[in-house]
Amino acid sequence: MRIHAAAALLPGGWARDVRLDLAGGQIKAVTPDVPPAPGDHRLEAVIPGMPNLHSHAFQRGFSGLAERRGPGQDSFWTWREIMYRFALQLGPEGVEAIAALAFAEMLEAGFTRVGEFHYLHHDPDGRPYADPAELSLRIFAAAEATGIALTHLPVFYAHGGFGGAPADPGQRRFLHDPDAFDRLMEACATRIARPQDRLGLAPHSLRAATPGEIRHLAARWPDRPFHIHVAEQAREVEECLAHSGARPVEWLLDQAPVGPDWCLIHATHLSDAEIAGIAGTGAVAGLCPVTEANLGDGVFAAPAFLAAGGAFGIGTDSNVAISVAQELRMLEYSQRLTHRGRNICTRAGATGLALFTAALGGGAKALGAHPPELTPGAPADLVALADPLALDHPESLIDRWIFGHGIHVTEVRAAGAIVVENGRHRDRDRIEAAAARVLRQLI
């Protein structure tokens, strides 16, 4: 398969008239400065697909349904109760149908790999399924059906608060002891069939897993993507200080072998020492700016973290919106509001391009994937953008996509196969209809 792009984002920057030869799901050759030839599949602008390093796919099912004020002050914690009620209603078919919808929308948005932080494990009564990987297999099936590459992150969840507090009844579908979680991981490891898929793991948080359990998991399953929610909410910081005498990231860095395989999700509330500590370990900060704004979490300390050499990627988390451009725009705009300036997340040059390329590298690192780049040997995960104004100015295309309007995704290839054409997933009608049947019964 041969593609000719009028412009393509190569590792060294934008190049014109680029021929991309694809075979076996990979890029075999990249040749700039060549005219199109007969039979070439011609595209306007091609960029690498973005990794989505943090998703809870089932939450796509109640997107927009928690935007009603209740008595008292609404917060992350009141939203969480709504999420628990929704999670307790889903059967295996519903998990698969909603995940397929979320994954198709991710591909339409320009995400070509997803890190699925999967904590819905048991039946609605909290009993294990006959196959401990039943709901993980539904995630695998949704990824395979849509074509998105998957880094599956089964979640270890054992407690309801710091110090091993008992879990809430609403958390009963999430819970494992270490031995049962090992059986889940072993079952998942034998079921991954596609070469592009990966298996990592995720202790949910310092509330849901003790430091001893986190250390056990890191030793039992080494050299895999290792993700954890941390310091998302101010209340979490307060409770951690009361329990341990340390802030969450401070305590995690002291108690666990945090390193380059780790991804610290949110890390919203950080001290200067914690910022330097994360950057120094080589761990990736997993930022989900749209969800963090939707839940009122707070604003990540991006300028200080970037100045310390920290790596970050982006995720769609609750999937209240699924958009590469929106996540990066919210990241930059939240900094502008906080610091009362412009172009905060770069020291020089194009802000959108700097954000995009940083999130490519950080996201791939966090998900244990090949760096997403247009080079020979890389996966053929390609996103085509189109400019209806035909300005023929690719140097500003990413900025105009993130901060402007009109630029849109027209085509996406995952492992070389077209999965999105004319901006729409190839199987969108069937996927949408299946999700609608499930949601009509639940809502």
Residue, then its C-alpha position, 0 to 999 in steps of 0.5 A: m500500500r502506498i500513500h502520498a501526503a501533500a504534507a506529513l509530520l515526520p520526527g524532524g518536523w513537517a515535510r512536503d510531498v511524502r510517500l509512505d509505503l505500508a506493509g504488514g501493519q507497519i511503515k516500510a519506507v518514508t520518502p519526502d519530496v516526491p510527486p504523487a504517482p498513479g495509484d497512490h492513495r492521496l491525502e492532504a496531511v498525515i500525522p501519527g496517531m495519538p495514544n490515549l493513556h487513560s480511559h474508563a470505557f464504560q463511563r462513556g455510557f453516562s456521558g452528560l447524565a451527571e450534569r444536574r445539580g443535587p442538594g448541597q455542593d456537587s463534587f467529584w465525590t457526588w459524581r462518583e456515587i452516580m458512576y457506581r450506580f451506573a456500573l452496577q447495572l451493566g452486564p457483559e454485553g453492555v460493557e462490550a457495546i459501550a466500550a466499542l462505541a468509545f473506541a470507535e469515537m477515539l479512532e474518529a478523534g485521532f487516537t489509535r491506541v487506548g490504555e483501558f484502566h479497567y476496574l469493572h471485574h465481577d457480576p453486579d452482586g460482586r461475585p466473580y464470573a466463571d471466567p475471571a477475565e470475562l469483562s476484560l475479554r469484552i474489552f479485548a473484543a471491542a478493541e479488536a472489532t473497532g481496530i484500536a490498539l489496546t494496552h489493557l490495564p486490569v485494576f487491583y482494587a481491594h479497599g475503600g480508603f487509606g489504611g485498608a479501610p473496608a470497601d463501599p458496597g458500590q465498589r463490590r464489582f471492583l474488588h480482588d485480593p492479591d491471589a485472585f488478581d494474579r489469576l485475572m492477570e494470568a487469564c488476560a496474559t493468555r488471551i491477548a492475540r494481536p501483536q499490537d496489544r499489551l498487558g499492564l496493570a493498575p493499582h487503583s489508588l493509594r485509597a484502594a491499595t496499600p503500599g505493601e500491595i503496590r510493592h507486591l504487584a510491582a514485583r510480581w508483574p515487572d517490566r509492564p506498564f504500571h498505572i495508578h491514580v494519585a493526588e486527583q482531589a484536594r480531599e485525597v491529599e488531606e486524607c493521605l496527610a492525616h493517615s500517613g503524615a505525607r502527601p500522596v505523591e510524596w508517600l508513593l515515591d517513598q513507599a513504591p519503586v516508581g520508575p519509567d514504566w509507571c504512569l501517575i494519573h492526574a497528579t493534580h495537587l503537587s508540591d515542588a518536591e513532588i514535581a521534581g520527584i516525578a520527573g526524576t523517576g522518569a514516570v509519565a504524568g497521565l493528564c486528562p484535562v477535560t475530565e479534570a475540568n468536568l469533575g472540578d479536580g484542579v489544574f496540573a502544574a504544567p510549567a514547573f513539571l515541564a521545566a523539570g523535564g517531566a513527560f506527560g501524555i493525555g487521556t480521555d478518562s471518563n469519556v465525557a468528551i473524546s477529542v485529541a484537540q479538546e484535551l490539549r486545548m484544555l491543558e493549555y487554556s487551564q494554564r493560561l487562566t491560572h498564570r494569566g498569560r499565553n502559550i504557557c506550555t512551550r518555551a518557544g515556537a508553536t504551542g499546539l505542535a509542542l503539546f502534540t509531540a510531547a503527548l505522543g512520546g509520553g503516551a506511547k511510553a506510558l502504554g509500553a508501545h512503539p513511539p508513534e512516528l512516521t518512520p520505517g518500522a513504526p506501526a502504520d497508525l496514521v491520521a489524516l487531517a483536512d483543512p477546508l480553507a486549503l491554506d497550504h500551510p502545514e506548519s500551523l495545521i496542528d495549532r489550528w486543529i487544537f486552537g482554531h476550528g475547521i480542521h478535522v480528521t478525515e481518515v485513520r489507519a490502524a495497523g495499516a487498515i482503514v478504520v475511519e473514512n470520511g471522518r466516520h468509523r467503518d462500522r459506526d452504524r452497527i456499533e452505535a445501534a448496539a450501544a443504543r440498545v443497551l443504554r435505552q434499557l439503563i437510562 
